[in-house]
Each structure stands twice: as C-alpha cells, then as structure tokens.
Amino acid sequence: MPAPPTDLRTGTHDPLRLPHESWRRLYGLACVRCGGGQGLRPGGHAYTQHPDGGRLGWAVQICTKCEHRVKATDNKVS
Ligand SMILES: [Zn+2]
C-alpha cells in the first residue's frame, strides 16, 4: 500500500486513488502538505489527472508552519 503523498503539490494525482483525507487538502480545508488546519493561507496549486487527458488545478492552502519549513529546506526551482 503506497504511503499517502506528503505534499499534494508534487506530481499529478489520480482522483480515483486519492484517499478522503487528500480531498480535504484539495478543497483547501486542510494544509496541502501536513493536513493540519492552523493558519492556512494560499499555497499554490495541486493537480489531478482526468481520463480525458486534462489536468485539473486546485487552489490549495498551506499552513504557516509548513510554509516556513518549505522555504527553509526546499531550494529547488519547480
Ligand atoms: Zn502544514
């Protein structure tokens, strides 16, 4: 059983395989990275893959704690 994604902004997700908890993140009800709900703010977009070949973008939220952690540890340009 694959581990749930830690940051939904990584890659493109199959909506049929996303656990319920991940949908809360896509809908902006929980932090896209940790699933927490404290100090949420806009955190970019996550994407789901659809059978017609298109991608659907979701405006997700990220918590203050994760935002600081990303800035401190993630220097990759995406
Ligand atoms: Zn978080």
PDB file of the backbone (N, CA, C, O) and the ligand in Angstrom, with CONECT records:
HET     ZN  A 101       1
ATOM      1  N   MET A   1       0.854  -1.194   0.000  1.00  0.00           N
ATOM      2  CA  MET A   1       0.000   0.000   0.000  1.00  0.00           C
ATOM      3  C   MET A   1       0.887   1.241   0.000  1.00  0.00           C
ATOM      4  O   MET A   1       1.705   1.418   0.903  1.00  0.00           O
ATOM      5  N   PRO A   2       0.732   2.099  -1.006  1.00  0.00           N
ATOM      6  CA  PRO A   2       1.602   3.278  -1.062  1.00  0.00           C
ATOM      7  C   PRO A   2       1.292   4.264   0.055  1.00  0.00           C
ATOM      8  O   PRO A   2       0.148   4.405   0.487  1.00  0.00           O
ATOM      9  N   ALA A   3       2.327   4.934   0.505  1.00  0.00           N
ATOM     10  CA  ALA A   3       2.126   5.938   1.541  1.00  0.00           C
ATOM     11  C   ALA A   3       1.377   7.128   0.958  1.00  0.00           C
ATOM     12  O   ALA A   3       1.560   7.454  -0.215  1.00  0.00           O
ATOM     13  N   PRO A   4       0.546   7.775   1.747  1.00  0.00           N
ATOM     14  CA  PRO A   4      -0.144   8.960   1.230  1.00  0.00           C
ATOM     15  C   PRO A   4       0.871  10.046   0.895  1.00  0.00           C
ATOM     16  O   PRO A   4       1.897  10.166   1.565  1.00  0.00           O
ATOM     17  N   PRO A   5       0.594  10.826  -0.125  1.00  0.00           N
ATOM     18  CA  PRO A   5       1.539  11.870  -0.501  1.00  0.00           C
ATOM     19  C   PRO A   5       1.713  12.880   0.624  1.00  0.00           C
ATOM     20  O   PRO A   5       0.757  13.235   1.314  1.00  0.00           O
ATOM     21  N   THR A   6       2.946  13.335   0.798  1.00  0.00           N
ATOM     22  CA  THR A   6       3.187  14.300   1.862  1.00  0.00           C
ATOM     23  C   THR A   6       2.879  15.717   1.414  1.00  0.00           C
ATOM     24  O   THR A   6       2.502  16.564   2.224  1.00  0.00           O
ATOM     25  N   ASP A   7       3.039  15.972   0.135  1.00  0.00           N
ATOM     26  CA  ASP A   7       2.731  17.301  -0.380  1.00  0.00           C
ATOM     27  C   ASP A   7       1.995  17.112  -1.698  1.00  0.00           C
ATOM     28  O   ASP A   7       2.580  16.670  -2.686  1.00  0.00           O
ATOM     29  N   LEU A   8       0.730  17.444  -1.708  1.00  0.00           N
ATOM     30  CA  LEU A   8      -0.088  17.177  -2.893  1.00  0.00           C
ATOM     31  C   LEU A   8       0.313  18.025  -4.086  1.00  0.00           C
ATOM     32  O   LEU A   8      -0.135  17.772  -5.205  1.00  0.00           O
ATOM     33  N   ARG A   9       1.146  19.022  -3.863  1.00  0.00           N
ATOM     34  CA  ARG A   9       1.569  19.839  -4.997  1.00  0.00           C
ATOM     35  C   ARG A   9       2.612  19.125  -5.845  1.00  0.00           C
ATOM     36  O   ARG A   9       2.951  19.587  -6.934  1.00  0.00           O
ATOM     37  N   THR A  10       3.123  17.996  -5.348  1.00  0.00           N
ATOM     38  CA  THR A  10       4.097  17.219  -6.094  1.00  0.00           C
ATOM     39  C   THR A  10       3.386  16.256  -7.023  1.00  0.00           C
ATOM     40  O   THR A  10       2.626  15.400  -6.569  1.00  0.00           O
ATOM     41  N   GLY A  11       3.622  16.386  -8.310  1.00  0.00           N
ATOM     42  CA  GLY A  11       3.060  15.450  -9.266  1.00  0.00           C
ATOM     43  C   GLY A  11       1.596  15.722  -9.580  1.00  0.00           C
ATOM     44  O   GLY A  11       1.013  16.722  -9.161  1.00  0.00           O
ATOM     45  N   THR A  12       1.031  14.792 -10.332  1.00  0.00           N
ATOM     46  CA  THR A  12      -0.376  14.875 -10.727  1.00  0.00           C
ATOM     47  C   THR A  12      -1.065  13.632 -10.199  1.00  0.00           C
ATOM     48  O   THR A  12      -0.576  12.519 -10.394  1.00  0.00           O
ATOM     49  N   HIS A  13      -2.185  13.811  -9.539  1.00  0.00           N
ATOM     50  CA  HIS A  13      -2.793  12.716  -8.801  1.00  0.00           C
ATOM     51  C   HIS A  13      -3.992  12.119  -9.529  1.00  0.00           C
ATOM     52  O   HIS A  13      -4.756  12.815 -10.197  1.00  0.00           O
ATOM     53  N   ASP A  14      -4.126  10.822  -9.376  1.00  0.00           N
ATOM     54  CA  ASP A  14      -5.285  10.122  -9.917  1.00  0.00           C
ATOM     55  C   ASP A  14      -6.441  10.293  -8.931  1.00  0.00           C
ATOM     56  O   ASP A  14      -6.377   9.791  -7.808  1.00  0.00           O
ATOM     57  N   PRO A  15      -7.490  10.992  -9.340  1.00  0.00           N
ATOM     58  CA  PRO A  15      -8.562  11.277  -8.383  1.00  0.00           C
ATOM     59  C   PRO A  15      -9.251  10.026  -7.864  1.00  0.00           C
ATOM     60  O   PRO A  15      -9.839  10.042  -6.783  1.00  0.00           O
ATOM     61  N   LEU A  16      -9.181   8.938  -8.628  1.00  0.00           N
ATOM     62  CA  LEU A  16      -9.824   7.705  -8.191  1.00  0.00           C
ATOM     63  C   LEU A  16      -9.048   7.019  -7.069  1.00  0.00           C
ATOM     64  O   LEU A  16      -9.581   6.158  -6.370  1.00  0.00           O
ATOM     65  N   ARG A  17      -7.795   7.408  -6.907  1.00  0.00           N
ATOM     66  CA  ARG A  17      -6.952   6.755  -5.908  1.00  0.00           C
ATOM     67  C   ARG A  17      -6.637   7.638  -4.717  1.00  0.00           C
ATOM     68  O   ARG A  17      -5.932   7.220  -3.799  1.00  0.00           O
ATOM     69  N   LEU A  18      -7.153   8.848  -4.727  1.00  0.00           N
ATOM     70  CA  LEU A  18      -6.862   9.743  -3.613  1.00  0.00           C
ATOM     71  C   LEU A  18      -7.695   9.373  -2.396  1.00  0.00           C
ATOM     72  O   LEU A  18      -8.909   9.197  -2.510  1.00  0.00           O
ATOM     73  N   PRO A  19      -7.071   9.253  -1.248  1.00  0.00           N
ATOM     74  CA  PRO A  19      -7.851   8.998  -0.032  1.00  0.00           C
ATOM     75  C   PRO A  19      -8.682  10.225   0.343  1.00  0.00           C
ATOM     76  O   PRO A  19      -8.393  11.345  -0.080  1.00  0.00           O
ATOM     77  N   HIS A  20      -9.700   9.992   1.130  1.00  0.00           N
ATOM     78  CA  HIS A  20     -10.598  11.073   1.539  1.00  0.00           C
ATOM     79  C   HIS A  20      -9.845  12.242   2.160  1.00  0.00           C
ATOM     80  O   HIS A  20     -10.179  13.405   1.934  1.00  0.00           O
ATOM     81  N   GLU A  21      -8.833  11.916   2.940  1.00  0.00           N
ATOM     82  CA  GLU A  21      -8.069  12.969   3.620  1.00  0.00           C
ATOM     83  C   GLU A  21      -7.438  13.919   2.608  1.00  0.00           C
ATOM     84  O   GLU A  21      -7.339  15.119   2.864  1.00  0.00           O
ATOM     85  N   SER A  22      -7.009  13.391   1.458  1.00  0.00           N
ATOM     86  CA  SER A  22      -6.375  14.245   0.453  1.00  0.00           C
ATOM     87  C   SER A  22      -7.371  15.220  -0.167  1.00  0.00           C
ATOM     88  O   SER A  22      -7.000  16.323  -0.569  1.00  0.00           O
ATOM     89  N   TRP A  23      -8.624  14.813  -0.243  1.00  0.00           N
ATOM     90  CA  TRP A  23      -9.637  15.718  -0.802  1.00  0.00           C
ATOM     91  C   TRP A  23      -9.832  16.926   0.082  1.00  0.00           C
ATOM     92  O   TRP A  23     -10.103  18.018  -0.418  1.00  0.00           O
ATOM     93  N   ARG A  24      -9.703  16.759   1.374  1.00  0.00           N
ATOM     94  CA  ARG A  24      -9.809  17.912   2.271  1.00  0.00           C
ATOM     95  C   ARG A  24      -8.714  18.916   1.929  1.00  0.00           C
ATOM     96  O   ARG A  24      -8.933  20.126   1.992  1.00  0.00           O
ATOM     97  N   ARG A  25      -7.536  18.413   1.566  1.00  0.00           N
ATOM     98  CA  ARG A  25      -6.447  19.301   1.178  1.00  0.00           C
ATOM     99  C   ARG A  25      -6.736  19.976  -0.154  1.00  0.00           C
ATOM    100  O   ARG A  25      -6.482  21.169  -0.315  1.00  0.00           O
ATOM    101  N   LEU A  26      -7.269  19.216  -1.113  1.00  0.00           N
ATOM    102  CA  LEU A  26      -7.574  19.803  -2.415  1.00  0.00           C
ATOM    103  C   LEU A  26      -8.623  20.896  -2.304  1.00  0.00           C
ATOM    104  O   LEU A  26      -8.566  21.894  -3.023  1.00  0.00           O
ATOM    105  N   TYR A  27      -9.570  20.711  -1.414  1.00  0.00           N
ATOM    106  CA  TYR A  27     -10.625  21.699  -1.252  1.00  0.00           C
ATOM    107  C   TYR A  27     -10.182  22.881  -0.402  1.00  0.00           C
ATOM    108  O   TYR A  27     -10.962  23.808  -0.184  1.00  0.00           O
ATOM    109  N   GLY A  28      -8.942  22.864   0.081  1.00  0.00           N
ATOM    110  CA  GLY A  28      -8.446  23.986   0.862  1.00  0.00           C
ATOM    111  C   GLY A  28      -8.920  23.982   2.300  1.00  0.00           C
ATOM    112  O   GLY A  28      -8.848  25.004   2.982  1.00  0.00           O
ATOM    113  N   LEU A  29      -9.411  22.829   2.772  1.00  0.00           N
ATOM    114  CA  LEU A  29      -9.888  22.730   4.148  1.00  0.00           C
ATOM    115  C   LEU A  29      -8.772  22.335   5.096  1.00  0.00           C
ATOM    116  O   LEU A  29      -8.921  22.445   6.313  1.00  0.00           O
ATOM    117  N   ALA A  30      -7.659  21.878   4.551  1.00  0.00           N
ATOM    118  CA  ALA A  30      -6.524  21.446   5.354  1.00  0.00           C
ATOM    119  C   ALA A  30      -5.239  21.789   4.603  1.00  0.00           C
ATOM    120  O   ALA A  30      -5.239  21.982   3.387  1.00  0.00           O
ATOM    121  N   CYS A  31      -4.156  21.857   5.355  1.00  0.00           N
ATOM    122  CA  CYS A  31      -2.864  22.178   4.758  1.00  0.00           C
ATOM    123  C   CYS A  31      -2.489  21.135   3.701  1.00  0.00           C
ATOM    124  O   CYS A  31      -2.596  19.934   3.945  1.00  0.00           O
ATOM    125  N   VAL A  32      -2.051  21.597   2.531  1.00  0.00           N
ATOM    126  CA  VAL A  32      -1.720  20.703   1.421  1.00  0.00           C
ATOM    127  C   VAL A  32      -0.551  19.792   1.766  1.00  0.00           C
ATOM    128  O   VAL A  32      -0.389  18.732   1.162  1.00  0.00           O
ATOM    129  N   ARG A  33       0.254  20.193   2.723  1.00  0.00           N
ATOM    130  CA  ARG A  33       1.476  19.454   2.994  1.00  0.00           C
ATOM    131  C   ARG A  33       1.335  18.508   4.191  1.00  0.00           C
ATOM    132  O   ARG A  33       1.760  17.355   4.123  1.00  0.00           O
ATOM    133  N   CYS A  34       0.737  18.994   5.285  1.00  0.00           N
ATOM    134  CA  CYS A  34       0.691  18.173   6.502  1.00  0.00           C
ATOM    135  C   CYS A  34      -0.729  17.785   6.887  1.00  0.00           C
ATOM    136  O   CYS A  34      -0.918  16.930   7.752  1.00  0.00           O
ATOM    137  N   GLY A  35      -1.727  18.396   6.263  1.00  0.00           N
ATOM    138  CA  GLY A  35      -3.104  18.067   6.602  1.00  0.00           C
ATOM    139  C   GLY A  35      -3.622  18.797   7.821  1.00  0.00           C
ATOM    140  O   GLY A  35      -4.740  18.542   8.268  1.00  0.00           O
ATOM    141  N   GLY A  36      -2.821  19.706   8.368  1.00  0.00           N
ATOM    142  CA  GLY A  36      -3.247  20.496   9.530  1.00  0.00           C
ATOM    143  C   GLY A  36      -4.180  21.617   9.117  1.00  0.00           C
ATOM    144  O   GLY A  36      -4.390  21.871   7.931  1.00  0.00           O
ATOM    145  N   GLY A  37      -4.730  22.276  10.109  1.00  0.00           N
ATOM    146  CA  GLY A  37      -5.701  23.319   9.787  1.00  0.00           C
ATOM    147  C   GLY A  37      -5.417  24.649  10.450  1.00  0.00           C
ATOM    148  O   GLY A  37      -6.301  25.503  10.530  1.00  0.00           O
ATOM    149  N   GLN A  38      -4.193  24.840  10.929  1.00  0.00           N
ATOM    150  CA  GLN A  38      -3.872  26.076  11.643  1.00  0.00           C
ATOM    151  C   GLN A  38      -3.178  27.076  10.728  1.00  0.00           C
ATOM    152  O   GLN A  38      -2.207  26.732  10.054  1.00  0.00           O
ATOM    153  N   GLY A  39      -3.668  28.305  10.699  1.00  0.00           N
ATOM    154  CA  GLY A  39      -3.002  29.380   9.974  1.00  0.00           C
ATOM    155  C   GLY A  39      -2.904  29.133   8.493  1.00  0.00           C
ATOM    156  O   GLY A  39      -1.855  29.355   7.890  1.00  0.00           O
ATOM    157  N   LEU A  40      -3.988  28.676   7.901  1.00  0.00           N
ATOM    158  CA  LEU A  40      -3.952  28.362   6.469  1.00  0.00           C
ATOM    159  C   LEU A  40      -3.927  29.628   5.623  1.00  0.00           C
ATOM    160  O   LEU A  40      -4.572  30.628   5.938  1.00  0.00           O
ATOM    161  N   ARG A  41      -3.157  29.551   4.534  1.00  0.00           N
ATOM    162  CA  ARG A  41      -3.102  30.643   3.576  1.00  0.00           C
ATOM    163  C   ARG A  41      -2.884  30.049   2.200  1.00  0.00           C
ATOM    164  O   ARG A  41      -2.476  28.893   2.088  1.00  0.00           O
ATOM    165  N   PRO A  42      -3.149  30.823   1.135  1.00  0.00           N
ATOM    166  CA  PRO A  42      -2.988  30.265  -0.211  1.00  0.00           C
ATOM    167  C   PRO A  42      -1.594  29.693  -0.428  1.00  0.00           C
ATOM    168  O   PRO A  42      -0.595  30.342  -0.119  1.00  0.00           O
ATOM    169  N   GLY A  43      -1.531  28.471  -0.962  1.00  0.00           N
ATOM    170  CA  GLY A  43      -0.240  27.794  -1.096  1.00  0.00           C
ATOM    171  C   GLY A  43       0.013  27.250  -2.490  1.00  0.00           C
ATOM    172  O   GLY A  43       0.701  26.241  -2.643  1.00  0.00           O
ATOM    173  N   GLY A  44      -0.530  27.899  -3.503  1.00  0.00           N
ATOM    174  CA  GLY A  44      -0.284  27.426  -4.868  1.00  0.00           C
ATOM    175  C   GLY A  44      -1.350  26.453  -5.325  1.00  0.00           C
ATOM    176  O   GLY A  44      -2.509  26.536  -4.921  1.00  0.00           O
ATOM    177  N   HIS A  45      -0.932  25.525  -6.181  1.00  0.00           N
ATOM    178  CA  HIS A  45      -1.900  24.621  -6.796  1.00  0.00           C
ATOM    179  C   HIS A  45      -1.438  23.168  -6.746  1.00  0.00           C
ATOM    180  O   HIS A  45      -0.247  22.863  -6.815  1.00  0.00           O
ATOM    181  N   ALA A  46      -2.420  22.293  -6.624  1.00  0.00           N
ATOM    182  CA  ALA A  46      -2.199  20.857  -6.802  1.00  0.00           C
ATOM    183  C   ALA A  46      -2.998  20.447  -8.031  1.00  0.00           C
ATOM    184  O   ALA A  46      -3.921  21.149  -8.444  1.00  0.00           O
ATOM    185  N   TYR A  47      -2.636  19.295  -8.617  1.00  0.00           N
ATOM    186  CA  TYR A  47      -3.280  18.885  -9.865  1.00  0.00           C
ATOM    187  C   TYR A  47      -3.763  17.453  -9.806  1.00  0.00           C
ATOM    188  O   TYR A  47      -3.099  16.574  -9.257  1.00  0.00           O
ATOM    189  N   THR A  48      -4.930  17.237 -10.381  1.00  0.00           N
ATOM    190  CA  THR A  48      -5.420  15.871 -10.543  1.00  0.00           C
ATOM    191  C   THR A  48      -5.519  15.564 -12.032  1.00  0.00           C
ATOM    192  O   THR A  48      -5.788  16.434 -12.862  1.00  0.00           O
ATOM    193  N   GLN A  49      -5.292  14.295 -12.330  1.00  0.00           N
ATOM    194  CA  GLN A  49      -5.328  13.816 -13.714  1.00  0.00           C
ATOM    195  C   GLN A  49      -6.716  13.316 -14.041  1.00  0.00           C
ATOM    196  O   GLN A  49      -7.354  12.662 -13.216  1.00  0.00           O
ATOM    197  N   HIS A  50      -7.187  13.614 -15.229  1.00  0.00           N
ATOM    198  CA  HIS A  50      -8.521  13.171 -15.602  1.00  0.00           C
ATOM    199  C   HIS A  50      -8.495  12.296 -16.843  1.00  0.00           C
ATOM    200  O   HIS A  50      -7.583  12.404 -17.663  1.00  0.00           O
ATOM    201  N   PRO A  51      -9.500  11.423 -16.986  1.00  0.00           N
ATOM    202  CA  PRO A  51      -9.491  10.414 -18.053  1.00  0.00           C
ATOM    203  C   PRO A  51      -9.411  11.021 -19.449  1.00  0.00           C
ATOM    204  O   PRO A  51      -8.911  10.373 -20.368  1.00  0.00           O
ATOM    205  N   ASP A  52      -9.884  12.231 -19.625  1.00  0.00           N
ATOM    206  CA  ASP A  52      -9.815  12.846 -20.955  1.00  0.00           C
ATOM    207  C   ASP A  52      -8.425  13.386 -21.272  1.00  0.00           C
ATOM    208  O   ASP A  52      -8.202  13.956 -22.340  1.00  0.00           O
ATOM    209  N   GLY A  53      -7.493  13.204 -20.342  1.00  0.00           N
ATOM    210  CA  GLY A  53      -6.127  13.640 -20.574  1.00  0.00           C
ATOM    211  C   GLY A  53      -5.817  15.001 -20.002  1.00  0.00           C
ATOM    212  O   GLY A  53      -4.658  15.417 -19.986  1.00  0.00           O
ATOM    213  N   GLY A  54      -6.834  15.704 -19.530  1.00  0.00           N
ATOM    214  CA  GLY A  54      -6.607  17.031 -18.961  1.00  0.00           C
ATOM    215  C   GLY A  54      -6.183  16.964 -17.508  1.00  0.00           C
ATOM    216  O   GLY A  54      -6.284  15.926 -16.854  1.00  0.00           O
ATOM    217  N   ARG A  55      -5.717  18.070 -17.032  1.00  0.00           N
ATOM    218  CA  ARG A  55      -5.381  18.198 -15.627  1.00  0.00           C
ATOM    219  C   ARG A  55      -6.280  19.267 -15.023  1.00  0.00           C
ATOM    220  O   ARG A  55      -6.594  20.274 -15.656  1.00  0.00           O
ATOM    221  N   LEU A  56      -6.684  19.021 -13.784  1.00  0.00           N
ATOM    222  CA  LEU A  56      -7.498  19.994 -13.080  1.00  0.00           C
ATOM    223  C   LEU A  56      -6.670  20.584 -11.944  1.00  0.00           C
ATOM    224  O   LEU A  56      -6.127  19.855 -11.114  1.00  0.00           O
ATOM    225  N   GLY A  57      -6.580  21.902 -11.916  1.00  0.00           N
ATOM    226  CA  GLY A  57      -5.810  22.580 -10.874  1.00  0.00           C
ATOM    227  C   GLY A  57      -6.692  22.968  -9.701  1.00  0.00           C
ATOM    228  O   GLY A  57      -7.825  23.418  -9.874  1.00  0.00           O
ATOM    229  N   TRP A  58      -6.153  22.786  -8.513  1.00  0.00           N
ATOM    230  CA  TRP A  58      -6.878  23.108  -7.287  1.00  0.00           C
ATOM    231  C   TRP A  58      -6.078  24.167  -6.529  1.00  0.00           C
ATOM    232  O   TRP A  58      -4.883  23.999  -6.286  1.00  0.00           O
ATOM    233  N   ALA A  59      -6.741  25.242  -6.166  1.00  0.00           N
ATOM    234  CA  ALA A  59      -6.072  26.260  -5.356  1.00  0.00           C
ATOM    235  C   ALA A  59      -6.049  25.767  -3.917  1.00  0.00           C
ATOM    236  O   ALA A  59      -7.078  25.729  -3.244  1.00  0.00           O
ATOM    237  N   VAL A  60      -4.865  25.392  -3.457  1.00  0.00           N
ATOM    238  CA  VAL A  60      -4.739  24.763  -2.150  1.00  0.00           C
ATOM    239  C   VAL A  60      -4.221  25.747  -1.113  1.00  0.00           C
ATOM    240  O   VAL A  60      -3.769  26.845  -1.438  1.00  0.00           O
ATOM    241  N   GLN A  61      -4.299  25.324   0.144  1.00  0.00           N
ATOM    242  CA  GLN A  61      -3.854  26.139   1.263  1.00  0.00           C
ATOM    243  C   GLN A  61      -2.670  25.451   1.946  1.00  0.00           C
ATOM    244  O   GLN A  61      -2.545  24.226   1.944  1.00  0.00           O
ATOM    245  N   ILE A  62      -1.823  26.271   2.517  1.00  0.00           N
ATOM    246  CA  ILE A  62      -0.702  25.717   3.281  1.00  0.00           C
ATOM    247  C   ILE A  62      -0.662  26.422   4.632  1.00  0.00           C
ATOM    248  O   ILE A  62      -0.978  27.607   4.733  1.00  0.00           O
ATOM    249  N   CYS A  63      -0.272  25.685   5.662  1.00  0.00           N
ATOM    250  CA  CYS A  63      -0.234  26.289   6.991  1.00  0.00           C
ATOM    251  C   CYS A  63       1.068  27.064   7.176  1.00  0.00           C
ATOM    252  O   CYS A  63       2.048  26.847   6.462  1.00  0.00           O
ATOM    253  N   THR A  64       1.053  27.951   8.129  1.00  0.00           N
ATOM    254  CA  THR A  64       2.212  28.810   8.373  1.00  0.00           C
ATOM    255  C   THR A  64       3.453  27.986   8.680  1.00  0.00           C
ATOM    256  O   THR A  64       4.551  28.306   8.226  1.00  0.00           O
ATOM    257  N   LYS A  65       3.269  26.926   9.452  1.00  0.00           N
ATOM    258  CA  LYS A  65       4.408  26.097   9.843  1.00  0.00           C
ATOM    259  C   LYS A  65       5.066  25.450   8.634  1.00  0.00           C
ATOM    260  O   LYS A  65       6.290  25.477   8.500  1.00  0.00           O
ATOM    261  N   CYS A  66       4.255  24.866   7.753  1.00  0.00           N
ATOM    262  CA  CYS A  66       4.806  24.213   6.568  1.00  0.00           C
ATOM    263  C   CYS A  66       5.414  25.224   5.609  1.00  0.00           C
ATOM    264  O   CYS A  66       6.440  24.953   4.986  1.00  0.00           O
ATOM    265  N   GLU A  67       4.799  26.364   5.491  1.00  0.00           N
ATOM    266  CA  GLU A  67       5.328  27.366   4.575  1.00  0.00           C
ATOM    267  C   GLU A  67       6.748  27.743   4.997  1.00  0.00           C
ATOM    268  O   GLU A  67       7.633  27.875   4.151  1.00  0.00           O
ATOM    269  N   HIS A  68       6.964  27.913   6.273  1.00  0.00           N
ATOM    270  CA  HIS A  68       8.303  28.242   6.760  1.00  0.00           C
ATOM    271  C   HIS A  68       9.262  27.084   6.529  1.00  0.00           C
ATOM    272  O   HIS A  68      10.424  27.293   6.182  1.00  0.00           O
ATOM    273  N   ARG A  69       8.769  25.853   6.723  1.00  0.00           N
ATOM    274  CA  ARG A  69       9.621  24.686   6.545  1.00  0.00           C
ATOM    275  C   ARG A  69      10.024  24.530   5.076  1.00  0.00           C
ATOM    276  O   ARG A  69      11.169  24.190   4.778  1.00  0.00           O
ATOM    277  N   VAL A  70       9.094  24.776   4.173  1.00  0.00           N
ATOM    278  CA  VAL A  70       9.393  24.674   2.747  1.00  0.00           C
ATOM    279  C   VAL A  70      10.456  25.691   2.364  1.00  0.00           C
ATOM    280  O   VAL A  70      11.398  25.373   1.638  1.00  0.00           O
ATOM    281  N   LYS A  71      10.304  26.894   2.845  1.00  0.00           N
ATOM    282  CA  LYS A  71      11.267  27.938   2.499  1.00  0.00           C
ATOM    283  C   LYS A  71      12.651  27.604   3.045  1.00  0.00           C
ATOM    284  O   LYS A  71      13.663  27.935   2.429  1.00  0.00           O
ATOM    285  N   ALA A  72      12.690  26.955   4.191  1.00  0.00           N
ATOM    286  CA  ALA A  72      13.980  26.652   4.822  1.00  0.00           C
ATOM    287  C   ALA A  72      14.673  25.470   4.191  1.00  0.00           C
ATOM    288  O   ALA A  72      15.902  25.436   4.137  1.00  0.00           O
ATOM    289  N   THR A  73      13.916  24.494   3.709  1.00  0.00           N
ATOM    290  CA  THR A  73      14.539  23.242   3.279  1.00  0.00           C
ATOM    291  C   THR A  73      14.443  22.982   1.791  1.00  0.00           C
ATOM    292  O   THR A  73      15.204  22.171   1.264  1.00  0.00           O
ATOM    293  N   ASP A  74      13.528  23.647   1.093  1.00  0.00           N
ATOM    294  CA  ASP A  74      13.304  23.329  -0.307  1.00  0.00           C
ATOM    295  C   ASP A  74      13.803  24.463  -1.181  1.00  0.00           C
ATOM    296  O   ASP A  74      13.127  25.480  -1.336  1.00  0.00           O
ATOM    297  N   ASN A  75      14.973  24.292  -1.746  1.00  0.00           N
ATOM    298  CA  ASN A  75      15.550  25.329  -2.597  1.00  0.00           C
ATOM    299  C   ASN A  75      15.405  24.989  -4.070  1.00  0.00           C
ATOM    300  O   ASN A  75      15.949  25.677  -4.934  1.00  0.00           O
ATOM    301  N   LYS A  76      14.670  23.925  -4.350  1.00  0.00           N
ATOM    302  CA  LYS A  76      14.509  23.517  -5.732  1.00  0.00           C
ATOM    303  C   LYS A  76      13.595  24.499  -6.473  1.00  0.00           C
ATOM    304  O   LYS A  76      12.649  25.037  -5.897  1.00  0.00           O
ATOM    305  N   VAL A  77      13.882  24.718  -7.718  1.00  0.00           N
ATOM    306  CA  VAL A  77      13.009  25.533  -8.562  1.00  0.00           C
ATOM    307  C   VAL A  77      12.059  24.590  -9.284  1.00  0.00           C
ATOM    308  O   VAL A  77      12.488  23.671  -9.982  1.00  0.00           O
ATOM    309  N   SER A  78      10.795  24.821  -9.111  1.00  0.00           N
ATOM    310  CA  SER A  78       9.830  23.927  -9.744  1.00  0.00           C
ATOM    311  C   SER A  78       9.089  24.645 -10.868  1.00  0.00           C
ATOM    312  O   SER A  78       8.231  24.050 -11.521  1.00  0.00           O
TER     313      SER A  78
HETATM  314 ZN    ZN A 101       1.091  22.176   7.174  1.00  0.00          ZN2+
END
